[in-house]
């Protein structure tokens, strides 16, 4: 997944750059739409890679999972059961499978990864709305708002998965 995400980010930058140059010379509204679309795609992919890189570099799996922020909230267990997280969580991609591999990592290390991943996705959720500011220059507020909301919800799903898994891992570690 990591290689695919980096490749998609580079490809979206290339299409953004090419369509931007073509638009500059032609003034075509279709090419403009392509440039804005791939600019938005590039932003959402690049910001996720960048946030992940900086949080990993800053904390390098040194987050305290016992802090209140990471603690399971009273409503979560019932919510996760109701939305059946256990059934669909394995269908979603994992950025780096090795980070969650019990053969290569200890349970405490994986707990740290869940904390780091949760924070990365929470920061991404907030940054998902930055493209809405682009409406000042490009218009299309509805499109920017829609893609920002979709990105927000997508990252929210991964926060749910981390928060679902961590209490189970903590119980496993205590056994």
C-alpha positions in Angstrom: 0.0 0.0 0.0 2.8 2.4 0.8 4.4 2.1 -2.6 1.0 2.5 -4.3 0.2 5.7 -2.3 3.5 7.2 -3.1 3.1 6.3 -6.8 -0.4 7.8 -6.9 0.8 11.0 -5.3 3.6 11.3 -7.9 1.2 10.5 -10.7 -1.3 13.1 -9.5 1.4 15.7 -9.3 2.5 14.9 -12.9 -1.1 15.2 -14.2 -1.6 18.4 -12.2 1.5 19.9 -13.6 0.8 18.8 -17.2 -2.8 20.0 -17.1 -1.7 23.3 -15.5 0.7 24.0 -18.3 -1.8 23.0 -21.0 -4.5 25.2 -19.4 -2.0 28.1 -19.3 -1.6 27.9 -23.1 -5.2 26.9 -24.0 -7.5 28.4 -21.4 -9.7 25.3 -21.8 -12.3 24.9 -19.0 -12.1 21.1 -19.3 -8.3 21.2 -18.7 -8.9 23.6 -15.9 -11.3 21.1 -14.3 -8.7 18.3 -14.7 -6.0 20.5 -13.1 -8.2 21.3 -10.1 -9.3 17.7 -9.7 -5.8 16.4 -9.8 -4.6 19.3 -7.6 -7.1 18.2 -5.0 -6.2 14.6 -5.3 -2.5 15.5 -5.0 -3.2 17.6 -1.9 -5.1 14.8 -0.1 -2.5 12.2 -0.9 0.6 14.3 -0.2 -0.7 15.7 3.1 -1.4 12.2 4.4 2.2 11.1 3.5 3.6 14.3 5.0 1.7 14.1 8.2 2.5 10.4 8.7 6.2 11.1 8.0 6.4 14.0 10.5 4.4 12.3 13.3 6.5 9.1 12.9 9.7 11.1 12.9 8.6 13.2 16.0 7.3 10.4 18.1 8.8 7.2 16.6 6.4 5.0 18.5 6.9 6.8 21.8 3.3 7.7 22.6 1.9 6.8 26.0 -1.1 4.6 25.3 -2.3 5.0 28.9 -3.0 8.7 28.4 -6.7 9.7 28.5 -6.7 10.6 24.8 -6.0 7.0 23.8 -8.3 5.4 26.5 -11.4 3.5 25.4 -14.5 5.7 25.9 -17.6 4.3 27.6 -19.7 4.4 24.4 -17.1 2.9 22.0 -17.4 -0.8 22.6 -21.2 -0.7 21.9 -20.8 1.6 19.0 -18.1 -0.6 17.4 -20.3 -3.7 17.9 -23.3 -1.9 16.4 -21.4 -0.8 13.3 -19.7 -4.3 13.1 -16.1 -3.1 12.9 -14.8 -6.6 13.3 -16.5 -7.6 10.0 -15.2 -4.8 7.8 -11.9 -3.7 9.3 -9.9 -6.3 7.4 -11.3 -5.1 4.1 -9.5 -1.8 4.3 -5.9 -1.2 3.3 -3.0 -0.9 5.7 -0.3 1.6 4.9 2.5 -0.6 6.2 1.5 -4.2 7.0 4.8 -4.8 8.8 3.9 -2.3 11.5 1.0 -4.6 12.6 2.7 -7.9 12.2 2.8 -10.0 15.4 5.6 -12.1 14.0 8.0 -9.1 13.7 6.7 -6.8 16.4 5.8 -7.2 20.0 2.3 -6.4 21.3 3.5 -3.3 23.1 5.1 -2.1 19.8 1.9 -2.6 17.9 -0.1 -0.8 20.6 2.3 2.2 20.0 1.7 1.9 16.2 -2.1 2.1 16.9 -1.5 5.3 18.8 0.7 6.8 16.1 -1.8 5.8 13.4 -4.7 7.2 15.3 -3.0 10.6 15.7 -1.9 10.7 12.0 -5.5 10.0 10.9 -6.9 12.6 13.4 -4.6 15.3 12.1 -5.5 14.3 8.5 -9.1 14.7 9.4 -8.5 18.3 10.4 -6.4 19.0 7.4 -9.0 17.5 5.0 -10.8 20.8 5.1 -7.9 23.0 3.9 -8.9 22.6 0.2 -12.1 24.4 1.0 -10.0 27.6 1.1 -9.1 27.0 -2.6 -12.6 28.0 -3.5 -11.4 31.6 -3.1 -9.3 31.2 -6.3 -11.0 28.3 -8.1 -14.7 28.5 -7.2 -16.6 25.2 -7.0 -17.1 25.3 -3.3 -19.4 22.3 -3.4 -16.8 20.1 -5.0 -14.1 21.1 -2.5 -16.5 20.7 0.4 -17.6 17.3 -0.8 -14.0 15.9 -1.3 -13.0 17.3 2.0 -15.9 15.7 3.8 -15.2 12.4 2.0 -11.5 12.5 3.1 -12.5 13.4 6.6 -14.9 10.4 6.8 -12.3 8.1 5.2 -9.7 9.0 7.8 -12.3 8.7 10.5 -12.8 5.0 9.6 -9.1 4.4 10.3 -9.3 6.1 13.6 -12.2 3.8 14.5 -10.1 0.8 13.5 -7.2 1.9 15.7 -9.5 2.6 18.7 -11.2 -0.7 18.2 -8.0 -2.7 18.1 -6.0 -1.0 20.9 -8.1 -2.2 23.9 -7.9 -5.8 22.5 -4.2 -5.5 22.2 -3.8 -4.1 25.7 -5.8 -7.0 27.1 -3.6 -9.4 25.1 -0.5 -7.8 26.4 -1.7 -8.1 30.1 -2.3 -11.8 29.7 
